[in-house]
Amino acid sequence: MKIWDLSARIYHWLQATLFCLLLASGFAGKDAHIPLGLMLFTLIVWRLIWGVVGSDTSRFTHFLRSPSSVINYLRGKEKAKAGHNPLGGWMVVCMISTLLLQCISGLALAGLLDNLPFAEFWLTDNVFTVLESIHLLLANGLPILIALHLGAILLYKLRAKPLVKAMFTGYQNERRETPNTLYFASNTRAFIVLTAAGFVTIAIVAFA
């Protein structure tokens, strides 16, 4: 059964690669850290838009469930739909939100938000100090989230649910309670959304 489109799979592996490169370049103080951060920011903006207009399994409305659904799923009383399970869906939101905050704080520290409207009123020295602390805190905290994510993957692998394979092939053999057909957006739409996200990043850099 197909559950992940090509764009979702490319996004996943690009995010993982960029995160590793950012972690290494950040702690090493390499000049590539800012360009890599801009690439990740573009990717996150793309994912946010794709979560609204993308394929079914990528849409937030598809995998975000109520707390009671998460609890019932953990108790084995509720089946997961195709794609992210109820707990995994909230992990996705947590990961995206944390990475977005890391990117925004990084943009501010790099001076790329200095020319935004009214920046002189809200981007004060105190705010800058807070953002600096947040950026460092998340740099140390994000690997913990990654470790939890990898731990969940290993757990599902031990339960004969190859999540990594599905993220490569787009297909999963497991049968779930899900509609007979899932909507998958075209690669052209994904490219258009990615281009729009790129223009957002370009506009921020140009305005700076």
N, C-alpha and C positions, 0 to 999 in steps of 0.2 A: 504493500500500500504506500503510495506516495504521500509524504507529509511535509517535506521541505523543498521549496523551489530553489533554483540556482542562486538567486540573489541572497537568500537567507543563509545559504551555506558559505558563499563567498564572504558575506559580512562576518559570520562567526569566526572564520579562520583569519580574516584580516584584523579583526578586533584583537584576537589572541596574539597575533604577531606584533601588532603595533604596541600592545600593552607591554610585552616582553622587551621590545626595543626601547620604549619610553622608560621603563624601570631601570634598564641598564644605563641608558644615556643620562638619565636624571641624576642618579647617584654618582656617575662618573664625571658629571659636569661637561658633557659633550655638547658642541654647538648644534648637533642634529636634533636635540631635544625639542626645540620649538617647532621646526617643520613637522616632526613626527606628531607633536601635539595637535597641530593644525589639521593634519590628516585624520587623526582620531576624532577630533571635533566634527569634521565633515561627515565622518562615518556615523557618529552618534546622531547628528541632525537628520541624516538620511534614515536612520533606524526609527526615529521618532515619527517622521512622516510616514514611513512604510508601515508603522504600527497602526495607521489609520486607513491608508489607501492600498495596502499591499495584499498579499495572499491571506487566506483565512487563518492559517496556522501562525502567521506573523502578526496578526491584528490583536491589539490589546483586549478588545472586546471578546475575542475568542478564548483567551487563556487566563484572563484575570477573573478569579472566582472569589466568593465571599469567604470570610474566616471560617464559617461553619462548614463550607465545602472542603476547605483545606483539612480541617479536623476530621471530617468524615472520610476523606481520602486516606489520611494517615491511619485511621482505624480500619481501613479496608471496607468501609461501608459505601463508598462511592467510586465509580469507575472514572478514569481520566479520559478526556477526549483526545483525539489525534493531536500530536504536537506536545506542547508543554503540559505537564500535569499541574494540578492546582497549586502545589507547593513550588514547583519549578517556575511557574508563571510569575510568582512574586519574587523569586530569586532573580529572574530576568529584569524586572522593574528595578529592583535594588541595585543590580549591577549597572544598568544603564544610567540610573539617577546618580550613582556615585561617580561613574566615569564622567558624566556631564558636569557635575560640580567640580571635579578635578580639572577638567578642561577649562571651565570658566575661570577658576582661580588661577590657573596657569596663564590664561590670556591676560588677566589683570596684572600678574607679576611680571609678564613680559612687556607690559606697557601698551598692549594692543587695545585696551579699553579706555585709555586716557582721554580720547577725543569724542567719546559718546556724549550725547546730550546730558547736561547737568552733572557730568562726571566730577566736576570740582566740588560738588555738594555731597555726593555719596561715596566717592572714591577717596576718602581721607586717609591720613597716615594710620589712624586707628583701624580703619577697615582693611587697609593694605596689610597691616600686621596680622589681623585675623585671617585674611585670605592666605597669607604665607603659612600660618600655623595649620590651616585646613589642608593646604596642599601637601605639606609634609606629613600630616597625620594620615591622610588618605593614601599617600605613597607607601606608608608602612601598613595600612589597614587593608588595602585592596588585595594584597597577596593572601590574606586570610580568607577573603571571599572566594578567591580563586581556588584555594585549598579545599574549601567546603564544596565548591562546584566539582572539583576533581574527585573528591571523596564520594559524592553522589553518583558520579559516572561509574566509579569502581564498584559501588554497591549494586547498581543496576546491571553491571557486567557480570557480577557474581550470581545475579538472579536471571541470567541468560537474556538480558535486554541490552543489546549492543547499541548504545546511544551514539557512540563515536562513528560507527559504521554508517548509521542513518544520516549523520551530518556530512558524510562524504558522498553517499549515494543518493540521498534524498528519500530513500525508501525504508520502511520498517515492516517486518513480517508479522508483528503482533497485531491481533485483532482487538479492536476497541469499540465501545459504544459511541459511534460517531455517525453523522449523516453519510449516506451512500456516496456522495460526491463532495469534494472540497473545491473551493474556488482558488485558482492560482493566477495571480496577475502576470502579465507579460514581462519579458526581459526589457522590452522597450520602455514600459512604464517605470521599471526599476532604474533604468539609465536616465530617464527624464528627472526622476526624483533625486538621483545622485548628483546630476548636473545642477539642480536647484540648490541642493545642500552645498555644493562647491561654490556657487555664487554667493551664498551667505558668508562663507569663510573668506572669500576674496574681498567682499565688501568690508568686512571687519578689518582685514589687513590694510586695504586701500584707505579706509577712513582713519586708520591709526597714523 
